[in-house]
C-alpha cells in the first residue's frame, strides 16, 4: 500500500553504466588473471577497490538525493 508522499527510488543511468562497466571489466580481468597468472590472484584487489568505490558512489547518491537544488 502506497502513501501519498511515497516516492520510488530508481538508480540513475550513470550508476547503472558504472556497475555494468565494473562487472564487464572485472570478468575480463578475472579471465586474464586465470590465463596469464593462475598462481597469483591479483584480481581480488581490483574487485575489492572497484567495489568500494561503487558502494561509496551509491551511498552518496542515496543520502544526497533531492538535496542538490536546495541551496
PDB file of N, CA, C, O and CB in Angstrom:
ATOM      1  N   UNK A   1       0.837  -1.174   0.000  1.00  0.00           N
ATOM      2  CA  UNK A   1       0.000   0.000   0.000  1.00  0.00           C
ATOM      3  C   UNK A   1       0.881   1.235   0.000  1.00  0.00           C
ATOM      4  O   UNK A   1       1.757   1.384   0.851  1.00  0.00           O
ATOM      5  CB  UNK A   1      -0.952  -0.001   1.205  1.00  0.00           C
ATOM      6  N   UNK A   2       0.646   2.110  -0.950  1.00  0.00           N
ATOM      7  CA  UNK A   2       1.469   3.298  -1.074  1.00  0.00           C
ATOM      8  C   UNK A   2       0.783   4.487  -0.422  1.00  0.00           C
ATOM      9  O   UNK A   2      -0.436   4.643  -0.493  1.00  0.00           O
ATOM     10  CB  UNK A   2       1.771   3.593  -2.541  1.00  0.00           C
ATOM     11  N   UNK A   3       1.590   5.312   0.209  1.00  0.00           N
ATOM     12  CA  UNK A   3       1.057   6.556   0.758  1.00  0.00           C
ATOM     13  C   UNK A   3       1.171   7.644  -0.291  1.00  0.00           C
ATOM     14  O   UNK A   3       1.801   7.453  -1.332  1.00  0.00           O
ATOM     15  CB  UNK A   3       1.801   6.964   2.057  1.00  0.00           C
ATOM     16  N   UNK A   4       0.574   8.757  -0.021  1.00  0.00           N
ATOM     17  CA  UNK A   4       0.554   9.851  -0.990  1.00  0.00           C
ATOM     18  C   UNK A   4       1.949  10.417  -1.224  1.00  0.00           C
ATOM     19  O   UNK A   4       2.291  10.765  -2.354  1.00  0.00           O
ATOM     20  CB  UNK A   4      -0.381  10.955  -0.518  1.00  0.00           C
ATOM     21  N   UNK A   5       2.760  10.515  -0.168  1.00  0.00           N
ATOM     22  CA  UNK A   5       4.073  11.128  -0.289  1.00  0.00           C
ATOM     23  C   UNK A   5       5.194  10.145  -0.621  1.00  0.00           C
ATOM     24  O   UNK A   5       6.356  10.542  -0.713  1.00  0.00           O
ATOM     25  CB  UNK A   5       4.400  11.832   0.975  1.00  0.00           C
ATOM     26  N   UNK A   6       4.863   8.885  -0.800  1.00  0.00           N
ATOM     27  CA  UNK A   6       5.936   7.927  -1.087  1.00  0.00           C
ATOM     28  C   UNK A   6       6.432   8.132  -2.513  1.00  0.00           C
ATOM     29  O   UNK A   6       5.658   8.362  -3.442  1.00  0.00           O
ATOM     30  CB  UNK A   6       5.446   6.464  -0.884  1.00  0.00           C
ATOM     31  N   UNK A   7       7.734   8.041  -2.649  1.00  0.00           N
ATOM     32  CA  UNK A   7       8.303   8.156  -3.986  1.00  0.00           C
ATOM     33  C   UNK A   7       9.264   7.001  -4.191  1.00  0.00           C
ATOM     34  O   UNK A   7      10.028   6.647  -3.293  1.00  0.00           O
ATOM     35  CB  UNK A   7       9.020   9.526  -4.188  1.00  0.00           C
ATOM     36  N   UNK A   8       9.223   6.420  -5.370  1.00  0.00           N
ATOM     37  CA  UNK A   8      10.085   5.284  -5.676  1.00  0.00           C
ATOM     38  C   UNK A   8      11.466   5.792  -6.043  1.00  0.00           C
ATOM     39  O   UNK A   8      11.613   6.796  -6.741  1.00  0.00           O
ATOM     40  CB  UNK A   8       9.495   4.426  -6.820  1.00  0.00           C
ATOM     41  N   UNK A   9      12.465   5.087  -5.565  1.00  0.00           N
ATOM     42  CA  UNK A   9      13.845   5.448  -5.860  1.00  0.00           C
ATOM     43  C   UNK A   9      14.341   4.563  -7.004  1.00  0.00           C
ATOM     44  O   UNK A   9      14.268   3.336  -6.935  1.00  0.00           O
ATOM     45  CB  UNK A   9      14.754   5.297  -4.593  1.00  0.00           C
ATOM     46  N   UNK A  10      14.836   5.196  -8.036  1.00  0.00           N
ATOM     47  CA  UNK A  10      15.392   4.481  -9.174  1.00  0.00           C
ATOM     48  C   UNK A  10      16.850   4.884  -9.334  1.00  0.00           C
ATOM     49  O   UNK A  10      17.204   6.056  -9.199  1.00  0.00           O
ATOM     50  CB  UNK A  10      14.586   4.771 -10.474  1.00  0.00           C
ATOM     51  N   UNK A  11      17.693   3.892  -9.624  1.00  0.00           N
ATOM     52  CA  UNK A  11      19.094   4.199  -9.885  1.00  0.00           C
ATOM     53  C   UNK A  11      19.181   5.076 -11.120  1.00  0.00           C
ATOM     54  O   UNK A  11      18.525   4.804 -12.126  1.00  0.00           O
ATOM     55  CB  UNK A  11      19.930   2.903 -10.066  1.00  0.00           C
ATOM     56  N   UNK A  12      19.983   6.124 -11.053  1.00  0.00           N
ATOM     57  CA  UNK A  12      20.191   6.926 -12.264  1.00  0.00           C
ATOM     58  C   UNK A  12      21.015   6.137 -13.277  1.00  0.00           C
ATOM     59  O   UNK A  12      21.697   5.172 -12.934  1.00  0.00           O
ATOM     60  CB  UNK A  12      20.894   8.265 -11.923  1.00  0.00           C
ATOM     61  N   UNK A  13      20.937   6.561 -14.503  1.00  0.00           N
ATOM     62  CA  UNK A  13      21.592   5.852 -15.600  1.00  0.00           C
ATOM     63  C   UNK A  13      23.102   5.777 -15.405  1.00  0.00           C
ATOM     64  O   UNK A  13      23.711   4.755 -15.723  1.00  0.00           O
ATOM     65  CB  UNK A  13      21.277   6.529 -16.923  1.00  0.00           C
ATOM     66  N   UNK A  14      23.720   6.841 -14.888  1.00  0.00           N
ATOM     67  CA  UNK A  14      25.174   6.823 -14.744  1.00  0.00           C
ATOM     68  C   UNK A  14      25.622   5.749 -13.751  1.00  0.00           C
ATOM     69  O   UNK A  14      26.699   5.176 -13.919  1.00  0.00           O
ATOM     70  CB  UNK A  14      25.678   8.198 -14.295  1.00  0.00           C
ATOM     71  N   UNK A  15      24.826   5.464 -12.724  1.00  0.00           N
ATOM     72  CA  UNK A  15      25.194   4.399 -11.787  1.00  0.00           C
ATOM     73  C   UNK A  15      25.028   3.023 -12.423  1.00  0.00           C
ATOM     74  O   UNK A  15      25.845   2.130 -12.197  1.00  0.00           O
ATOM     75  CB  UNK A  15      24.347   4.492 -10.513  1.00  0.00           C
ATOM     76  N   UNK A  16      23.984   2.853 -13.208  1.00  0.00           N
ATOM     77  CA  UNK A  16      23.799   1.582 -13.913  1.00  0.00           C
ATOM     78  C   UNK A  16      24.956   1.324 -14.876  1.00  0.00           C
ATOM     79  O   UNK A  16      25.441   0.199 -14.989  1.00  0.00           O
ATOM     80  CB  UNK A  16      22.460   1.578 -14.678  1.00  0.00           C
ATOM     81  N   UNK A  17      25.394   2.378 -15.570  1.00  0.00           N
ATOM     82  CA  UNK A  17      26.504   2.236 -16.504  1.00  0.00           C
ATOM     83  C   UNK A  17      27.797   1.892 -15.775  1.00  0.00           C
ATOM     84  O   UNK A  17      28.577   1.068 -16.252  1.00  0.00           O
ATOM     85  CB  UNK A  17      26.682   3.515 -17.313  1.00  0.00           C
ATOM     86  N   UNK A  18      28.029   2.512 -14.631  1.00  0.00           N
ATOM     87  CA  UNK A  18      29.251   2.236 -13.867  1.00  0.00           C
ATOM     88  C   UNK A  18      29.255   0.818 -13.310  1.00  0.00           C
ATOM     89  O   UNK A  18      30.297   0.163 -13.290  1.00  0.00           O
ATOM     90  CB  UNK A  18      29.402   3.241 -12.725  1.00  0.00           C
ATOM     91  N   UNK A  19      28.109   0.342 -12.862  1.00  0.00           N
ATOM     92  CA  UNK A  19      28.017  -1.030 -12.353  1.00  0.00           C
ATOM     93  C   UNK A  19      28.253  -2.023 -13.491  1.00  0.00           C
ATOM     94  O   UNK A  19      28.970  -3.009 -13.316  1.00  0.00           O
ATOM     95  CB  UNK A  19      26.632  -1.283 -11.690  1.00  0.00           C
ATOM     96  N   UNK A  20      27.656  -1.768 -14.651  1.00  0.00           N
ATOM     97  CA  UNK A  20      27.846  -2.655 -15.800  1.00  0.00           C
ATOM     98  C   UNK A  20      29.301  -2.637 -16.256  1.00  0.00           C
ATOM     99  O   UNK A  20      29.858  -3.685 -16.582  1.00  0.00           O
ATOM    100  CB  UNK A  20      26.919  -2.246 -16.961  1.00  0.00           C
ATOM    101  N   UNK A  21      29.917  -1.468 -16.282  1.00  0.00           N
ATOM    102  CA  UNK A  21      31.324  -1.365 -16.664  1.00  0.00           C
ATOM    103  C   UNK A  21      32.204  -2.133 -15.692  1.00  0.00           C
ATOM    104  O   UNK A  21      33.135  -2.824 -16.106  1.00  0.00           O
ATOM    105  CB  UNK A  21      31.761   0.101 -16.724  1.00  0.00           C
ATOM    106  N   UNK A  22      31.914  -2.016 -14.410  1.00  0.00           N
ATOM    107  CA  UNK A  22      32.675  -2.734 -13.394  1.00  0.00           C
ATOM    108  C   UNK A  22      32.555  -4.235 -13.582  1.00  0.00           C
ATOM    109  O   UNK A  22      33.561  -4.944 -13.544  1.00  0.00           O
ATOM    110  CB  UNK A  22      32.204  -2.344 -11.999  1.00  0.00           C
ATOM    111  N   UNK A  23      31.353  -4.726 -13.784  1.00  0.00           N
ATOM    112  CA  UNK A  23      31.145  -6.159 -13.954  1.00  0.00           C
ATOM    113  C   UNK A  23      31.867  -6.705 -15.188  1.00  0.00           C
ATOM    114  O   UNK A  23      32.552  -7.725 -15.116  1.00  0.00           O
ATOM    115  CB  UNK A  23      29.660  -6.457 -14.054  1.00  0.00           C
ATOM    116  N   UNK A  24      31.707  -6.024 -16.305  1.00  0.00           N
ATOM    117  CA  UNK A  24      32.331  -6.485 -17.548  1.00  0.00           C
ATOM    118  C   UNK A  24      33.854  -6.454 -17.429  1.00  0.00           C
ATOM    119  O   UNK A  24      34.529  -7.404 -17.825  1.00  0.00           O
ATOM    120  CB  UNK A  24      31.873  -5.616 -18.740  1.00  0.00           C
ATOM    121  N   UNK A  25      34.388  -5.374 -16.887  1.00  0.00           N
ATOM    122  CA  UNK A  25      35.836  -5.249 -16.756  1.00  0.00           C
ATOM    123  C   UNK A  25      36.400  -6.279 -15.782  1.00  0.00           C
ATOM    124  O   UNK A  25      37.439  -6.881 -16.051  1.00  0.00           O
ATOM    125  CB  UNK A  25      36.205  -3.841 -16.297  1.00  0.00           C
ATOM    126  N   UNK A  26      35.727  -6.486 -14.660  1.00  0.00           N
ATOM    127  CA  UNK A  26      36.214  -7.454 -13.671  1.00  0.00           C
ATOM    128  C   UNK A  26      36.150  -8.888 -14.200  1.00  0.00           C
ATOM    129  O   UNK A  26      37.034  -9.693 -13.904  1.00  0.00           O
ATOM    130  CB  UNK A  26      35.401  -7.341 -12.380  1.00  0.00           C
ATOM    131  N   UNK A  27      35.128  -9.212 -14.969  1.00  0.00           N
ATOM    132  CA  UNK A  27      35.059 -10.546 -15.576  1.00  0.00           C
ATOM    133  C   UNK A  27      36.200 -10.718 -16.574  1.00  0.00           C
ATOM    134  O   UNK A  27      36.860 -11.757 -16.593  1.00  0.00           O
ATOM    135  CB  UNK A  27      33.687 -10.767 -16.277  1.00  0.00           C
ATOM    136  N   UNK A  28      36.431  -9.707 -17.397  1.00  0.00           N
ATOM    137  CA  UNK A  28      37.536  -9.772 -18.362  1.00  0.00           C
ATOM    138  C   UNK A  28      38.877  -9.915 -17.652  1.00  0.00           C
ATOM    139  O   UNK A  28      39.696 -10.750 -18.034  1.00  0.00           O
ATOM    140  CB  UNK A  28      37.545  -8.519 -19.253  1.00  0.00           C
ATOM    141  N   UNK A  29      39.106  -9.102 -16.617  1.00  0.00           N
ATOM    142  CA  UNK A  29      40.366  -9.177 -15.894  1.00  0.00           C
ATOM    143  C   UNK A  29      40.503 -10.493 -15.130  1.00  0.00           C
ATOM    144  O   UNK A  29      41.612 -11.000 -14.966  1.00  0.00           O
ATOM    145  CB  UNK A  29      40.486  -8.005 -14.938  1.00  0.00           C
ATOM    146  N   UNK A  30      39.386 -11.046 -14.662  1.00  0.00           N
ATOM    147  CA  UNK A  30      39.428 -12.341 -13.998  1.00  0.00           C
ATOM    148  C   UNK A  30      39.858 -13.448 -14.944  1.00  0.00           C
ATOM    149  O   UNK A  30      40.654 -14.313 -14.580  1.00  0.00           O
ATOM    150  CB  UNK A  30      38.078 -12.667 -13.408  1.00  0.00           C
ATOM    151  N   UNK A  31      39.327 -13.417 -16.161  1.00  0.00           N
ATOM    152  CA  UNK A  31      39.734 -14.402 -17.172  1.00  0.00           C
ATOM    153  C   UNK A  31      41.200 -14.202 -17.535  1.00  0.00           C
ATOM    154  O   UNK A  31      41.950 -15.169 -17.664  1.00  0.00           O
ATOM    155  CB  UNK A  31      38.846 -14.292 -18.441  1.00  0.00           C
ATOM    156  N   UNK A  32      41.608 -12.946 -17.697  1.00  0.00           N
ATOM    157  CA  UNK A  32      43.004 -12.640 -17.994  1.00  0.00           C
ATOM    158  C   UNK A  32      43.915 -13.118 -16.862  1.00  0.00           C
ATOM    159  O   UNK A  32      44.981 -13.677 -17.120  1.00  0.00           O
ATOM    160  CB  UNK A  32      43.185 -11.130 -18.224  1.00  0.00           C
ATOM    161  N   UNK A  33      43.505 -12.903 -15.623  1.00  0.00           N
ATOM    162  CA  UNK A  33      44.270 -13.368 -14.470  1.00  0.00           C
ATOM    163  C   UNK A  33      44.392 -14.886 -14.490  1.00  0.00           C
ATOM    164  O   UNK A  33      45.471 -15.421 -14.233  1.00  0.00           O
ATOM    165  CB  UNK A  33      43.614 -12.903 -13.160  1.00  0.00           C
ATOM    166  N   UNK A  34      43.320 -15.576 -14.787  1.00  0.00           N
ATOM    167  CA  UNK A  34      43.323 -17.035 -14.833  1.00  0.00           C
ATOM    168  C   UNK A  34      44.256 -17.570 -15.916  1.00  0.00           C
ATOM    169  O   UNK A  34      44.936 -18.577 -15.719  1.00  0.00           O
ATOM    170  CB  UNK A  34      41.914 -17.551 -15.066  1.00  0.00           C
ATOM    171  N   UNK A  35      44.283 -16.892 -17.056  1.00  0.00           N
ATOM    172  CA  UNK A  35      45.100 -17.355 -18.177  1.00  0.00           C
ATOM    173  C   UNK A  35      46.577 -17.003 -17.982  1.00  0.00           C
ATOM    174  O   UNK A  35      47.450 -17.844 -18.198  1.00  0.00           O
ATOM    175  CB  UNK A  35      44.588 -16.752 -19.485  1.00  0.00           C
ATOM    176  N   UNK A  36      46.855 -15.775 -17.577  1.00  0.00           N
ATOM    177  CA  UNK A  36      48.237 -15.292 -17.526  1.00  0.00           C
ATOM    178  C   UNK A  36      48.951 -15.710 -16.242  1.00  0.00           C
ATOM    179  O   UNK A  36      50.058 -16.245 -16.299  1.00  0.00           O
ATOM    180  CB  UNK A  36      48.263 -13.780 -17.653  1.00  0.00           C
ATOM    181  N   UNK A  37      48.328 -15.472 -15.083  1.00  0.00           N
ATOM    182  CA  UNK A  37      48.981 -15.786 -13.803  1.00  0.00           C
ATOM    183  C   UNK A  37      48.010 -16.535 -12.900  1.00  0.00           C
ATOM    184  O   UNK A  37      47.487 -15.959 -11.946  1.00  0.00           O
ATOM    185  CB  UNK A  37      49.484 -14.492 -13.101  1.00  0.00           C
ATOM    186  N   UNK A  38      47.762 -17.814 -13.187  1.00  0.00           N
ATOM    187  CA  UNK A  38      46.784 -18.560 -12.385  1.00  0.00           C
ATOM    188  C   UNK A  38      47.251 -18.830 -10.953  1.00  0.00           C
ATOM    189  O   UNK A  38      46.427 -19.116 -10.085  1.00  0.00           O
ATOM    190  CB  UNK A  38      46.473 -19.873 -13.061  1.00  0.00           C
ATOM    191  N   UNK A  39      48.536 -18.745 -10.697  1.00  0.00           N
ATOM    192  CA  UNK A  39      49.065 -18.994  -9.361  1.00  0.00           C
ATOM    193  C   UNK A  39      48.999 -17.759  -8.458  1.00  0.00           C
ATOM    194  O   UNK A  39      49.197 -17.863  -7.247  1.00  0.00           O
ATOM    195  CB  UNK A  39      50.495 -19.473  -9.462  1.00  0.00           C
ATOM    196  N   UNK A  40      48.726 -16.610  -9.035  1.00  0.00           N
ATOM    197  CA  UNK A  40      48.685 -15.356  -8.278  1.00  0.00           C
ATOM    198  C   UNK A  40      47.363 -14.639  -8.573  1.00  0.00           C
ATOM    199  O   UNK A  40      47.143 -14.187  -9.697  1.00  0.00           O
ATOM    200  CB  UNK A  40      49.908 -14.441  -8.636  1.00  0.00           C
ATOM    201  N   UNK A  41      46.484 -14.533  -7.570  1.00  0.00           N
ATOM    202  CA  UNK A  41      45.151 -13.961  -7.785  1.00  0.00           C
ATOM    203  C   UNK A  41      45.115 -12.483  -7.425  1.00  0.00           C
ATOM    204  O   UNK A  41      44.663 -12.114  -6.341  1.00  0.00           O
ATOM    205  CB  UNK A  41      44.108 -14.720  -6.964  1.00  0.00           C
ATOM    206  N   UNK A  42      45.589 -11.641  -8.329  1.00  0.00           N
ATOM    207  CA  UNK A  42      45.578 -10.200  -8.113  1.00  0.00           C
ATOM    208  C   UNK A  42      44.209  -9.593  -8.416  1.00  0.00           C
ATOM    209  O   UNK A  42      43.955  -8.451  -8.033  1.00  0.00           O
ATOM    210  CB  UNK A  42      46.643  -9.536  -8.971  1.00  0.00           C
ATOM    211  N   UNK A  43      43.335 -10.313  -9.083  1.00  0.00           N
ATOM    212  CA  UNK A  43      42.008  -9.781  -9.426  1.00  0.00           C
ATOM    213  C   UNK A  43      41.205  -9.433  -8.181  1.00  0.00           C
ATOM    214  O   UNK A  43      40.346  -8.552  -8.214  1.00  0.00           O
ATOM    215  CB  UNK A  43      41.233 -10.790 -10.273  1.00  0.00           C
ATOM    216  N   UNK A  44      41.489 -10.129  -7.081  1.00  0.00           N
ATOM    217  CA  UNK A  44      40.797  -9.844  -5.821  1.00  0.00           C
ATOM    218  C   UNK A  44      40.932  -8.376  -5.429  1.00  0.00           C
ATOM    219  O   UNK A  44      39.960  -7.758  -4.994  1.00  0.00           O
ATOM    220  CB  UNK A  44      41.344 -10.734  -4.703  1.00  0.00           C
ATOM    221  N   UNK A  45      42.131  -7.814  -5.579  1.00  0.00           N
ATOM    222  CA  UNK A  45      42.372  -6.426  -5.180  1.00  0.00           C
ATOM    223  C   UNK A  45      41.666  -5.450  -6.111  1.00  0.00           C
ATOM    224  O   UNK A  45      41.194  -4.402  -5.670  1.00  0.00           O
ATOM    225  CB  UNK A  45      43.872  -6.132  -5.157  1.00  0.00           C
ATOM    226  N   UNK A  46      41.592  -5.781  -7.380  1.00  0.00           N
ATOM    227  CA  UNK A  46      40.870  -4.934  -8.339  1.00  0.00           C
ATOM    228  C   UNK A  46      39.388  -4.902  -7.995  1.00  0.00           C
ATOM    229  O   UNK A  46      38.783  -3.832  -7.933  1.00  0.00           O
ATOM    230  CB  UNK A  46      41.074  -5.443  -9.789  1.00  0.00           C
ATOM    231  N   UNK A  47      38.802  -6.081  -7.771  1.00  0.00           N
ATOM    232  CA  UNK A  47      37.378  -6.165  -7.446  1.00  0.00           C
ATOM    233  C   UNK A  47      37.084  -5.464  -6.128  1.00  0.00           C
ATOM    234  O   UNK A  47      36.080  -4.760  -6.011  1.00  0.00           O
ATOM    235  CB  UNK A  47      36.925  -7.631  -7.378  1.00  0.00           C
ATOM    236  N   UNK A  48      37.947  -5.649  -5.136  1.00  0.00           N
ATOM    237  CA  UNK A  48      37.752  -5.005  -3.840  1.00  0.00           C
ATOM    238  C   UNK A  48      37.773  -3.484  -3.961  1.00  0.00           C
ATOM    239  O   UNK A  48      36.884  -2.810  -3.442  1.00  0.00           O
ATOM    240  CB  UNK A  48      38.823  -5.464  -2.857  1.00  0.00           C
ATOM    241  N   UNK A  49      38.772  -2.945  -4.634  1.00  0.00           N
ATOM    242  CA  UNK A  49      38.880  -1.489  -4.793  1.00  0.00           C
ATOM    243  C   UNK A  49      37.728  -0.904  -5.591  1.00  0.00           C
ATOM    244  O   UNK A  49      37.167   0.124  -5.211  1.00  0.00           O
ATOM    245  CB  UNK A  49      40.186  -1.135  -5.467  1.00  0.00           C
ATOM    246  N   UNK A  50      37.376  -1.543  -6.680  1.00  0.00           N
ATOM    247  CA  UNK A  50      36.307  -1.041  -7.531  1.00  0.00           C
ATOM    248  C   UNK A  50      34.960  -1.142  -6.816  1.00  0.00           C
ATOM    249  O   UNK A  50      34.120  -0.251  -6.941  1.00  0.00           O
ATOM    250  CB  UNK A  50      36.269  -1.814  -8.858  1.00  0.00           C
ATOM    251  N   UNK A  51      34.757  -2.212  -6.078  1.00  0.00           N
ATOM    252  CA  UNK A  51      33.505  -2.370  -5.336  1.00  0.00           C
ATOM    253  C   UNK A  51      33.362  -1.316  -4.238  1.00  0.00           C
ATOM    254  O   UNK A  51      32.275  -0.781  -4.016  1.00  0.00           O
ATOM    255  CB  UNK A  51      33.429  -3.769  -4.727  1.00  0.00           C
ATOM    256  N   UNK A  52      34.464  -1.027  -3.559  1.00  0.00           N
ATOM    257  CA  UNK A  52      34.407   0.016  -2.521  1.00  0.00           C
ATOM    258  C   UNK A  52      34.042   1.365  -3.125  1.00  0.00           C
ATOM    259  O   UNK A  52      33.279   2.128  -2.533  1.00  0.00           O
ATOM    260  CB  UNK A  52      35.755   0.121  -1.782  1.00  0.00           C
ATOM    261  N   UNK A  53      34.582   1.656  -4.293  1.00  0.00           N
ATOM    262  CA  UNK A  53      34.261   2.911  -4.971  1.00  0.00           C
ATOM    263  C   UNK A  53      32.794   2.941  -5.400  1.00  0.00           C
ATOM    264  O   UNK A  53      32.133   3.970  -5.256  1.00  0.00           O
ATOM    265  CB  UNK A  53      35.174   3.107  -6.192  1.00  0.00           C
ATOM    266  N   UNK A  54      32.278   1.832  -5.924  1.00  0.00           N
ATOM    267  CA  UNK A  54      30.867   1.775  -6.324  1.00  0.00           C
ATOM    268  C   UNK A  54      29.945   1.936  -5.116  1.00  0.00           C
ATOM    269  O   UNK A  54      28.941   2.644  -5.193  1.00  0.00           O
ATOM    270  CB  UNK A  54      30.566   0.448  -7.041  1.00  0.00           C
ATOM    271  N   UNK A  55      30.277   1.287  -4.010  1.00  0.00           N
ATOM    272  CA  UNK A  55      29.467   1.418  -2.798  1.00  0.00           C
ATOM    273  C   UNK A  55      29.456   2.854  -2.318  1.00  0.00           C
ATOM    274  O   UNK A  55      28.414   3.364  -1.906  1.00  0.00           O
ATOM    275  CB  UNK A  55      29.990   0.498  -1.692  1.00  0.00           C
ATOM    276  N   UNK A  56      30.609   3.516  -2.368  1.00  0.00           N
ATOM    277  CA  UNK A  56      30.690   4.930  -1.979  1.00  0.00           C
ATOM    278  C   UNK A  56      29.795   5.801  -2.870  1.00  0.00           C
ATOM    279  O   UNK A  56      29.080   6.672  -2.375  1.00  0.00           O
ATOM    280  CB  UNK A  56      32.151   5.424  -2.053  1.00  0.00           C
ATOM    281  N   UNK A  57      29.839   5.564  -4.167  1.00  0.00           N
ATOM    282  CA  UNK A  57      29.019   6.351  -5.088  1.00  0.00           C
ATOM    283  C   UNK A  57      27.531   6.110  -4.871  1.00  0.00           C
ATOM    284  O   UNK A  57      26.739   7.050  -4.921  1.00  0.00           O
ATOM    285  CB  UNK A  57      29.387   6.027  -6.527  1.00  0.00           C
ATOM    286  N   UNK A  58      27.142   4.856  -4.629  1.00  0.00           N
ATOM    287  CA  UNK A  58      25.731   4.537  -4.398  1.00  0.00           C
ATOM    288  C   UNK A  58      25.249   5.160  -3.098  1.00  0.00           C
ATOM    289  O   UNK A  58      24.153   5.719  -3.046  1.00  0.00           O
ATOM    290  CB  UNK A  58      25.516   3.014  -4.368  1.00  0.00           C
ATOM    291  N   UNK A  59      26.055   5.070  -2.048  1.00  0.00           N
ATOM    292  CA  UNK A  59      25.673   5.690  -0.769  1.00  0.00           C
ATOM    293  C   UNK A  59      25.576   7.205  -0.891  1.00  0.00           C
ATOM    294  O   UNK A  59      24.671   7.818  -0.326  1.00  0.00           O
ATOM    295  CB  UNK A  59      26.681   5.321   0.327  1.00  0.00           C
ATOM    296  N   UNK A  60      26.497   7.805  -1.620  1.00  0.00           N
ATOM    297  CA  UNK A  60      26.443   9.257  -1.826  1.00  0.00           C
ATOM    298  C   UNK A  60      25.169   9.642  -2.559  1.00  0.00           C
ATOM    299  O   UNK A  60      24.506  10.614  -2.196  1.00  0.00           O
ATOM    300  CB  UNK A  60      27.674   9.743  -2.612  1.00  0.00           C
ATOM    301  N   UNK A  61      24.827   8.872  -3.600  1.00  0.00           N
ATOM    302  CA  UNK A  61      23.596   9.169  -4.343  1.00  0.00           C
ATOM    303  C   UNK A  61      22.368   8.974  -3.450  1.00  0.00           C
ATOM    304  O   UNK A  61      21.439   9.782  -3.483  1.00  0.00           O
ATOM    305  CB  UNK A  61      23.491   8.272  -5.601  1.00  0.00           C
ATOM    306  N   UNK A  62      22.364   7.915  -2.661  1.00  0.00           N
ATOM    307  CA  UNK A  62      21.203   7.597  -1.831  1.00  0.00           C
ATOM    308  C   UNK A  62      20.965   8.657  -0.762  1.00  0.00           C
ATOM    309  O   UNK A  62      19.826   9.067  -0.539  1.00  0.00           O
ATOM    310  CB  UNK A  62      21.384   6.235  -1.177  1.00  0.00           C
ATOM    311  N   UNK A  63      22.025   9.102  -0.103  1.00  0.00           N
ATOM    312  CA  UNK A  63      21.851  10.035   1.001  1.00  0.00           C
ATOM    313  C   UNK A  63      21.793  11.496   0.591  1.00  0.00           C
ATOM    314  O   UNK A  63      21.447  12.341   1.417  1.00  0.00           O
ATOM    315  CB  UNK A  63      22.946   9.855   1.965  1.00  0.00           C
ATOM    316  N   UNK A  64      22.117  11.826  -0.647  1.00  0.00           N
ATOM    317  CA  UNK A  64      22.039  13.218  -1.100  1.00  0.00           C
ATOM    318  C   UNK A  64      20.952  13.427  -2.129  1.00  0.00           C
ATOM    319  O   UNK A  64      20.822  14.527  -2.666  1.00  0.00           O
ATOM    320  CB  UNK A  64      23.362  13.656  -1.672  1.00  0.00           C
ATOM    321  N   UNK A  65      20.166  12.403  -2.421  1.00  0.00           N
ATOM    322  CA  UNK A  65      19.126  12.547  -3.434  1.00  0.00           C
ATOM    323  C   UNK A  65      18.102  13.599  -3.015  1.00  0.00           C
ATOM    324  O   UNK A  65      17.539  13.542  -1.922  1.00  0.00           O
ATOM    325  CB  UNK A  65      18.432  11.201  -3.683  1.00  0.00           C
ATOM    326  N   UNK A  66      17.881  14.543  -3.896  1.00  0.00           N
ATOM    327  CA  UNK A  66      16.890  15.573  -3.630  1.00  0.00           C
ATOM    328  C   UNK A  66      17.444  16.804  -2.937  1.00  0.00           C
ATOM    329  O   UNK A  66      16.723  17.785  -2.754  1.00  0.00           O
ATOM    330  CB  UNK A  66      15.802  15.007  -2.810  1.00  0.00           C
ATOM    331  N   UNK A  67      18.713  16.770  -2.547  1.00  0.00           N
ATOM    332  CA  UNK A  67      19.297  17.921  -1.872  1.00  0.00           C
ATOM    333  C   UNK A  67      20.110  18.812  -2.807  1.00  0.00           C
ATOM    334  O   UNK A  67      20.624  19.842  -2.372  1.00  0.00           O
ATOM    335  CB  UNK A  67      20.168  17.454  -0.742  1.00  0.00           C
ATOM    336  N   UNK A  68      20.236  18.444  -4.074  1.00  0.00           N
ATOM    337  CA  UNK A  68      21.062  19.210  -4.999  1.00  0.00           C
ATOM    338  C   UNK A  68      20.535  20.630  -5.208  1.00  0.00           C
ATOM    339  O   UNK A  68      21.320  21.576  -5.275  1.00  0.00           O
ATOM    340  CB  UNK A  68      21.144  18.492  -6.329  1.00  0.00           C
ATOM    341  N   UNK A  69      19.240  20.782  -5.310  1.00  0.00           N
ATOM    342  CA  UNK A  69      18.661  22.070  -5.642  1.00  0.00           C
ATOM    343  C   UNK A  69      18.191  22.880  -4.452  1.00  0.00           C
ATOM    344  O   UNK A  69      17.488  23.872  -4.643  1.00  0.00           O
ATOM    345  CB  UNK A  69      17.536  21.872  -6.554  1.00  0.00           C
ATOM    346  N   UNK A  70      18.543  22.506  -3.238  1.00  0.00           N
ATOM    347  CA  UNK A  70      18.039  23.204  -2.065  1.00  0.00           C
ATOM    348  C   UNK A  70      18.908  24.350  -1.603  1.00  0.00           C
ATOM    349  O   UNK A  70      18.616  24.941  -0.564  1.00  0.00           O
ATOM    350  CB  UNK A  70      17.878  22.251  -0.959  1.00  0.00           C
ATOM    351  N   UNK A  71      19.959  24.693  -2.318  1.00  0.00           N
ATOM    352  CA  UNK A  71      20.856  25.766  -1.880  1.00  0.00           C
ATOM    353  C   UNK A  71      20.315  27.103  -2.197  1.00  0.00           C
ATOM    354  O   UNK A  71      20.950  28.113  -1.894  1.00  0.00           O
ATOM    355  CB  UNK A  71      22.197  25.626  -2.497  1.00  0.00           C
TER     356      UNK A  71
END
